[in-house]
Amino acid sequence: MKASHLKILIICLCSLTLILSTTPGVYAAKKIVMKISASGAGMKATYGNELVRMFKGLAELYSNYEIEVKIFPHGAFGDASEAALAVRNGECHMFNHATNNFAVHAQSMNAFSLPYMFDTYEQAFRFVDGPFGDVIRRKASEEAGVRLAAFHRGGWRGIANSKRPIQKLEDLKGLKIRVPPSPIYLEMFKIWGVNPVTIGWMETFTSLQQRVADGFENPMGVVGTFKFYEIQKYYTWCKYIAQIAVVILNQEFYNGLSQTNKDAVDLAIKETVKWLNGYVEWSDNKWAKTCESKGMILYDLPDEEEARWAEKARSIWPKLYKMCGGKDWVDQFDKAVKQAK
């Protein structure tokens, strides 16, 4: 090839590259950056972390890569409560939050934590997917100043401890159990004869090692993922709370998206949550087998014994109405739950 021809080819290639790099929608098109906070330490395979990883892939794909999802590690925006504030303020665009934690910003969500509200997860999701679920979305969104985009499964909460098997209500008496910093959990465990203590989540493992508390309560997936089986001998499956979590979005960020990209985000959330609900159930069963193989002793309360726990726990509901948004709200909530059976 003559030097003059080579020179012309180089000029043409450079010109084409320049055109492509400055054409909207082509390689160098400006990305819409969506910032998401992870909700599990160290990006371990927690349910919240699996959610953001799945969402990232789907949202980018469905937006034809106009949206670039950036995942920030747990703690980048502070603790869970601070991360929710960061979503409201626009520093972060999406976070998933357990309802008991989200209730700090939306008091009405405390109704999800009333003990023995739901009998099954099927009932819980018929409830949130029904007409009253829309009422909750609007109410909580207004209270918290965010967009409540979806609900997802978090697993039945149970009690782990290092002292003794918990096979009946009386076995709880005197145990020091770490609970979330929620008045509802504190009242519930007190009525059962427990000495409940609130310890920051990041300090929980070390505190249990040092016997600051005898045990803690959480879904089985948390026990397994964070290797609590190394320091806790016993675990009792209970059904006092069907853990529900929410996906929240910054409303201004969402409003600023094109309709096409709103649809992409909505679809990505919908499909991610559908996948995650199945994953949580599978993961809880998997971790139960793993924990048993590591020497942990698991116990499932018989129905007649669970009924005794439920009777005690539900007796404190009237004391909790105010922190759930009032008796009228709880009555509406409970009625809709019963209709979802």
N, C-alpha and C positions, 0 to 999 in steps of 0.2 A: 504493500500500500504506500502511495506517495505521501510525503510529509504534509503536503497541502490538504490531501484528502483526510488524513488522520486529524489534522487541526480542525477541519470542518466537523468531523464526527464528534470530537471532544466538545466543541462549542454547542453542537446540537444536544448532546447528552446533558451538559450543564444547564442548558436552557430548559430542557424537559424536567429536570430535577427541580429547578426553580419554580416552574409552573405548577408541578404537583405539590410542592411544599407550601404554596400560597393559595391553593384551591380549597375552598371550604368543603369539608366532608371527606377529604382525601388524607393521605398519610399524616400530615402535620396539623390536621384539624385540632382546634383547641378542645381539650377534654373538659368535661364537667366532673370535678373532683368531689366525690362523696366520702366524707370522713365518718368512719364507724369506730366506736369503742368496743373492744372485746370485753367479755365479762367473766373471764376465768384466768387465774394466774398463770403466767408463763406460756400461754396459748396451749395448755393441755387440752385433751379431748373432752372438755366440758360441753354440756348441751349448748350453752351460749356461744362458745367458740366454734362449735360445729355449725351453728346457725350462721355466723358471720362469714365463715369460709364458703358455705354453700351459696349464700346470698350473693357474695362477690362475683362468683362465676356466672350465676344466672343473670344478675343485673347488667353485667358488662356485655354478656351475649345478647340479651333481649334488647338492649339499647344500641345494638350494632357498634358497640365499643365507644359510643359517645360519652358514656359514663365510666369513669375510672374510680373504683372503690378502693380507698386506702384504709387499711385496718390498723388501728392504734392499740397497743397492748393495754391490758387491764391496769388501771391506775394512772394512765396518761392524762386523764381528765379528773383525777381524784377518785374517791370511793364511789360506790354505786349511786348514792344520793347526789353527789357532785357531778357525776357523769350525766344524770338526768337533767340537772340544771344546765350543763353544757349544751345539751340538745335544745333546751328551751331558748338559750341565748345565742345559738347558732355556731358555737365553737366546734360542735360535733353535730352530725346530721342524723345519726341513728344509734340506738342502744336497745338492748333487750334487758328486761327488768322483772324480777319476781314481784308479784302483786303486793306482797307484804312490804317490800322496800319502796315500790312506787307509791304506796299509800301515803308516804311522807309528803308527796306533792299533790296527791289526789285522794282526799280522805275517804271518798265513797268506795275506793278499791279495797278498803279494809274488810268489807263484807265478804270478800273471797276467803279471808283468813278465819272467819267464824268457824269454830270447830264443828265438824260433821255437817257441813253445809251440803256436800255432795256425796251421793252413795257410790257412784261410778264415774269414770272419765267419760263414758258415752253420754251420760246425763249432763256432765259439765259442758261438753262441746255442743250438745243440742241446745243448751241454754245460751252459750255465748254466740252461737251461730243463728240464733233465733231473733225475734223482734226486740227482746229486751237487751240483747247484746249491742244493738245499735244505740239504744238509750245509754248504756254504759259508756260506749265509745265517745258519744257527744259530751256527756257529763264529765268524764275523766279528762278529756281533751281540754275542756274549758277550765277545769280546776288547775291542771298542771301547765297549761300554755304550750302544749305539744300536740302532735297528731298521733292518736292511738291507732296504729295500723293493723295489729293482729294480736291474737292470743295463741299461746302454745303450751303444750304439756311440759311439766317439770318433774313429774314423778310423785308417787305417794311418799309422804314424809314418815320416817320411823325413828326409833331411838336406839342409839349405840351407847354402850358403857363398858367400863373395865372392871366393875365390881361383882355383878351378879346377873343371872338371867331375869328378864322381866316377863313373867308369864301371867301375872294378874295385877290388878290395880294396886294392891298392897305392896308389891315389890318396888314400886316407885318411891315409897315414903323415905324421905331423908336424903335421896340422891341429889347431888349437885350437878345439874344439867345445863350446858350452854345452850341458849336460845337466841334467836334474832332479836335485835333491839326494838321489839314491838310490844306495846302494852297488852295486846291480845294474847300473845304467846306467854307472857309473864303471868297473866291471870289464869290462863288455861293450865299451865304446869303447877301453879300454886294450889289450885283446887284439887289436883291429883296428889298433893302431898310432897311435891318436889321442891327443892330449893333452887329456883332458876337463876342463872347468872348470865349477863350479857357480856360477851367478849368479842372484840373485833375479829372479823373472819380471818384476816391474815395472821392473827395470833392464836387462832383456835388450836391448831395442831400442836404447837409448842406448849400451850397451856394444859392440854390434855396429857402430854408427855410428863409435865412437871406436877401433875395431879392437882392443878388449880381447880379443875372440875373433874367429875367422875365420867362424864360422857357428854354427848351432844345429840341434836336431832337434825336429820336431813334425809333426802332421798338416797337410796342405795347407790345410785350412780356417783354421787359425791363421795360416799364412803370409799368406793373402789378406786375412782380416779385419783384421789389424793392419798391413797394407801393408809387410810385410818385403820384398816385391819391389822396394821403393825402395832397399834397401841390400844385398840379396843377389842375386847373379847366377845362381847354379846351384841346382837342386834335384834330388835323386835319390829316386825312389820306391823304398822298400824294404818288406820285409814281416817285419822282425824283431820287431815288436810290433803286434798288433791291439789298439789302445787300447780298453780297456773302462772305463767309469765306473759309479759306483754312486749311487743315491739313498738317503740316510739320513734317518731320522726320529727325533725324540725319543720314546722309548718311553712315558714317562709321559703326554705330551700325547696320543699315539695311544690309550693305554689309557683315557684320560678321555673320549674321544668316545663318543657313542651308537653302537649297531651300525649305524644308518642312515648316520651320518656317517663311520664307519670304512669302510663300503662305498663311500661317495662318494669318499673320499680314495684308496682302493685302485683304484677304477675310473679315476679321473682320472690316477693315476700310470701305470696299465697302458696307457691310450690315449695318454697323452703320450709314453711311451717308444716305443710302436709307431710313432707319427708321427715322432718324432725320429730313429729308426734310418734311416728312408727319407730324411729331410731331410739327415742327415749325408752319406750317400752322394751325394745330388744336389749338395749344397753343395761337397763336395770336387772333384767334376767341374767344377762351375761356376767355382770359384776357380782350378783348373788352367788353364782357358782364359783367365781374366782375367790371371793371372800371366804366361802366355806372351805375351799381347797387350801387356803392360807391359815386355817385353824379357827376361823370365826364361827361362833355358834349362832344360827339364825332361828328365830321363833316367830310363828304366825299366830296372832291372837284368834281364838275361836270366836264365832259370831256372838255367843252368849256372853263371853267376857268383854268383847268390844262394846256390847250394848251397855255394860256398866260404865265404861269409860265415857261413852257418848252421853249418857244420862247426866253424869257429873259435869262434863264439859259444856253441854247445852244449857245447864242451869245458870251459867254466868252470862249468857247472851244479853239479858236486860242491862247488865252493868256496862256492856260494851257498845250499846246503841249509839251513844253520843260520838264516840270516836270513829264510827262507821258512817256518819252523816245523818244520824237520827233514826228513830224507830220507824217512821213512815217509809224511809228509803229501804231499811232492812226488810220490812214487811213486803214491799214490792219485789225486792230481790228474791226473797225466800219463796214467795208465791210463784214467781216465774221459774225458779229452780224446780219446784214441785211439779209444775206443768210440763217440765222437760223430762220427767221420768219415763 
